[in-house]
C-alpha cells in the first residue's frame, strides 16, 4: 500500500490553532499517511508531543530550526 505525505504550513498561528488544523487534516487522510508540519508557535513542540501521546498518532520527528518548528506526524 502506498501512503501519502501532506504538507501543512501553520506559520503565524498560535495555540490552539496548530493542533486544531492538524486534527482537521488528520480527519481527511488515511491511516499510515504522514503530515509534515511547520509551526512558529513556541509552545507547539510541547503541544504536538502531548497530542501524539493522547491520540495514538506517531510523532516521527520534532525539530526546532532557527525561528520555526518542524514536525512529522503519522496517522494511526
Buried (B, 14 or more C-beta within 10 A) or exposed (E): EEEEEBEBEBEEBEBEBBBEBBEEBBEEBEEEBBBBBBBBBEBBBEBBEEBBEEBEBBBEEBEEEEEBBBBBBBBE
